[in-house]
Amino acid sequence: MSASPSPLRTWVPTMVFNVALPIATYIVLSGNGMADVPALILSGIWPVVELGLSYARTRHFDELSIMVLIFLVIGVLTSLLFTSARVLLIKESALTGLFGVVLLASLLAKRPLMFYFGRKFATDGTPEKIAWWNGLWQYEGFRRGQRMLTVVWGVAFLGEAVLRILLGLFLPVATMVVINNVLPYVVLAALVVGTSMWGRRQQAAREQAAAA
């Protein structure tokens, strides 16, 4: 079995392209006299660059990458319709809320969206590991766990979006640029850590049951 990729190799590019570079780009552009709206739109190019680099490296868009790409396209198209920087920032928060709605709506599908998140991060992408993950769906406890995680993630992203929308109504644009590029990843990190801890407890419980 191939070694799992280092967390740093996964998270450092994400934080650079989705947090550090967008904030720095907005600060530089707005500090040099560019209006807020075009500065915000240009600062959003970096996540698209990351997605392109990922595809160039792997030659593959998985389900999650396709979903990210759809949200990026929606974000770019709607950005062209707004002339207010504050409304544009609130729109970005609304997109996060939409992701929460998509998560909750996926409970109506045969397999919820968290099943695909889990497959992406719990396997090394080989056909054997993917088949192993897909095979876990036959167990009722596994299905219940994936649906529970989908509810938790969906509610968390909806709550985070509502909070950012409320803050966006009152805080300065420059402050909201930082919050918009940091808060979603704080929430995501908390969800990932919590999910990882839950997964380890579930695995330990299964091993104890098997030993008994």
Secondary structure per residue as TSV (DSSP state, phi and psi in degrees):
chain	resnum	aa	ss	phi	psi
A	1	M	-	360.0	134.3
A	2	S	-	-73.0	149.1
A	3	A	-	-67.4	146.1
A	4	S	-	-70.9	145.3
A	5	P	-	-65.0	145.6
A	6	S	-	-61.1	139.5
A	7	P	H	-56.5	-34.4
A	8	L	H	-63.4	-38.1
A	9	R	H	-66.1	-25.1
A	10	T	H	-86.6	-44.4
A	11	W	H	-87.3	-32.6
A	12	V	H	-60.4	-51.0
A	13	P	H	-60.1	-37.4
A	14	T	H	-61.0	-47.2
A	15	M	H	-68.4	-36.4
A	16	V	I	-66.5	-49.6
A	17	F	I	-80.3	-25.0
A	18	N	I	-106.3	-13.5
A	19	V	I	-123.1	-63.7
A	20	A	I	-64.0	-51.5
A	21	L	H	-67.2	-42.2
A	22	P	H	-60.2	-42.5
A	23	I	H	-64.8	-46.7
A	24	A	H	-62.5	-40.6
A	25	T	H	-63.1	-44.4
A	26	Y	H	-62.9	-44.7
A	27	I	H	-61.4	-44.5
A	28	V	H	-66.3	-46.7
A	29	L	H	-68.2	-47.1
A	30	S	H	-68.1	-33.0
A	31	G	H	-68.9	-19.9
A	32	N	T	-101.9	19.1
A	33	G	T	97.3	-0.1
A	34	M	-	-74.4	143.0
A	35	A	-	-64.1	157.0
A	36	D	H	-61.1	-44.7
A	37	V	H	-62.3	-53.6
A	38	P	H	-63.4	-32.0
A	39	A	H	-65.1	-40.3
A	40	L	H	-65.8	-42.4
A	41	I	H	-63.1	-45.0
A	42	L	H	-67.3	-33.9
A	43	S	H	-67.7	-19.5
A	44	G	T	-84.7	2.7
A	45	I	H	-71.7	-30.3
A	46	W	H	-60.8	-41.4
A	47	P	H	-60.2	-33.4
A	48	V	H	-66.3	-39.6
A	49	V	H	-61.7	-43.6
A	50	E	H	-60.8	-42.6
A	51	L	H	-63.2	-40.4
A	52	G	H	-64.6	-41.9
A	53	L	H	-64.7	-38.0
A	54	S	H	-63.6	-42.2
A	55	Y	H	-66.9	-39.2
A	56	A	H	-63.0	-31.7
A	57	R	H	-79.4	-40.8
A	58	T	H	-105.2	-15.6
A	59	R	S	55.1	36.9
A	60	H	-	-152.7	133.1
A	61	F	-	-109.7	111.9
A	62	D	-	-82.8	-176.8
A	63	E	H	-58.2	-40.0
A	64	L	H	-70.6	-38.5
A	65	S	H	-63.4	-39.8
A	66	I	H	-63.4	-40.9
A	67	M	H	-64.7	-42.9
A	68	V	H	-60.1	-42.8
A	69	L	H	-62.0	-41.3
A	70	I	H	-60.9	-44.5
A	71	F	H	-66.7	-35.6
A	72	L	H	-65.2	-42.0
A	73	V	H	-63.9	-43.6
A	74	I	H	-60.2	-42.0
A	75	G	H	-62.2	-43.5
A	76	V	H	-65.3	-45.2
A	77	L	H	-63.6	-43.7
A	78	T	H	-71.6	-28.7
A	79	S	H	-61.3	-32.9
A	80	L	T	-69.8	-15.4
A	81	L	T	-91.4	-11.6
A	82	F	-	-106.8	141.7
A	83	T	-	-112.4	-3.9
A	84	S	-	-105.2	125.8
A	85	A	H	-63.1	-37.5
A	86	R	H	-65.4	-43.5
A	87	V	H	-64.3	-37.1
A	88	L	H	-63.2	-41.0
A	89	L	H	-66.3	-40.7
A	90	I	H	-64.7	-36.3
A	91	K	H	-60.6	-40.5
A	92	E	H	-62.7	-38.5
A	93	S	H	-65.0	-39.3
A	94	A	H	-63.3	-33.9
A	95	L	H	-64.8	-38.3
A	96	T	H	-63.0	-42.3
A	97	G	H	-61.7	-37.4
A	98	L	H	-62.5	-36.9
A	99	F	H	-62.7	-40.3
A	100	G	H	-61.2	-40.6
A	101	V	H	-64.1	-41.4
A	102	V	H	-61.4	-42.1
A	103	L	H	-58.5	-49.5
A	104	L	H	-66.2	-37.6
A	105	A	H	-66.5	-28.5
A	106	S	G	-67.3	-12.8
A	107	L	G	-63.6	-21.2
A	108	L	G	-81.8	-13.7
A	109	A	S	-81.3	173.0
A	110	K	S	-60.3	-41.1
A	111	R	S	-132.6	132.5
A	112	P	-	-72.2	164.8
A	113	L	H	-62.9	-32.0
A	114	M	H	-64.8	-22.8
A	115	F	H	-59.9	-40.4
A	116	Y	H	-76.8	-34.0
A	117	F	H	-58.4	-48.7
A	118	G	H	-60.0	-41.8
A	119	R	H	-64.2	-35.1
A	120	K	H	-67.2	-42.2
A	121	F	H	-98.0	-15.3
A	122	A	H	-97.7	-5.5
A	123	T	S	-125.7	165.4
A	124	D	-	-94.6	9.4
A	125	G	S	86.5	-3.0
A	126	T	-	-76.1	152.9
A	127	P	H	-56.4	-35.4
A	128	E	H	-65.6	-45.4
A	129	K	H	-70.3	-36.6
A	130	I	H	-64.4	-41.8
A	131	A	H	-63.8	-38.5
A	132	W	H	-61.2	-46.8
A	133	W	H	-63.5	-44.5
A	134	N	H	-60.8	-34.9
A	135	G	H	-68.3	-22.7
A	136	L	G	-65.9	-19.2
A	137	W	G	-63.6	-17.9
A	138	Q	G	-70.3	-17.2
A	139	Y	S	-92.1	128.7
A	140	E	H	-60.7	-39.4
A	141	G	H	-62.8	-38.2
A	142	F	H	-66.4	-43.8
A	143	R	H	-62.1	-43.1
A	144	R	H	-63.5	-40.5
A	145	G	H	-63.8	-42.8
A	146	Q	H	-64.8	-37.4
A	147	R	H	-70.3	-38.3
A	148	M	H	-63.9	-43.9
A	149	L	H	-62.4	-37.3
A	150	T	H	-63.2	-40.6
A	151	V	H	-64.0	-46.3
A	152	V	H	-61.4	-47.8
A	153	W	H	-64.9	-42.3
A	154	G	H	-62.4	-46.0
A	155	V	H	-65.2	-39.3
A	156	A	H	-62.7	-44.3
A	157	F	H	-70.4	-34.5
A	158	L	H	-63.7	-45.1
A	159	G	H	-63.3	-41.7
A	160	E	H	-62.8	-38.9
A	161	A	H	-66.2	-43.2
A	162	V	H	-61.8	-42.5
A	163	L	H	-61.3	-45.4
A	164	R	H	-66.6	-36.2
A	165	I	H	-63.1	-43.6
A	166	L	H	-64.1	-43.2
A	167	L	H	-64.8	-37.1
A	168	G	H	-65.5	-20.0
A	169	L	T	-76.4	-19.8
A	170	F	T	-124.9	-30.1
A	171	L	S	-83.9	156.1
A	172	P	-	-61.6	153.4
A	173	V	H	-58.7	-44.1
A	174	A	H	-60.9	-38.5
A	175	T	H	-66.4	-41.0
A	176	M	H	-69.1	-28.6
A	177	V	H	-59.6	-44.6
A	178	V	H	-66.1	-48.0
A	179	I	H	-60.4	-43.7
A	180	N	H	-64.0	-28.1
A	181	N	H	-96.6	-5.7
A	182	V	H	-114.2	-48.5
A	183	L	H	-56.6	-44.5
A	184	P	H	-58.5	-33.9
A	185	Y	H	-80.3	-27.1
A	186	V	H	-64.5	-46.5
A	187	V	H	-62.4	-44.5
A	188	L	H	-61.2	-43.5
A	189	A	H	-62.0	-41.8
A	190	A	H	-62.8	-41.0
A	191	L	H	-66.1	-42.1
A	192	V	H	-64.3	-45.2
A	193	V	H	-63.5	-46.3
A	194	G	H	-61.9	-41.9
A	195	T	H	-65.7	-39.9
A	196	S	H	-63.9	-43.0
A	197	M	H	-64.4	-41.8
A	198	W	H	-62.4	-42.1
A	199	G	H	-63.0	-40.5
A	200	R	H	-65.6	-39.2
A	201	R	H	-64.5	-40.4
A	202	Q	H	-63.8	-41.3
A	203	Q	H	-65.4	-40.8
A	204	A	H	-63.7	-39.4
A	205	A	H	-65.2	-40.8
A	206	R	H	-64.3	-39.6
A	207	E	H	-66.7	-38.5
A	208	Q	H	-66.6	-40.0
A	209	A	H	-64.3	-40.0
A	210	A	H	-65.9	-39.1
A	211	A	H	-67.1	-35.2
A	212	A	-	-69.4	360.0
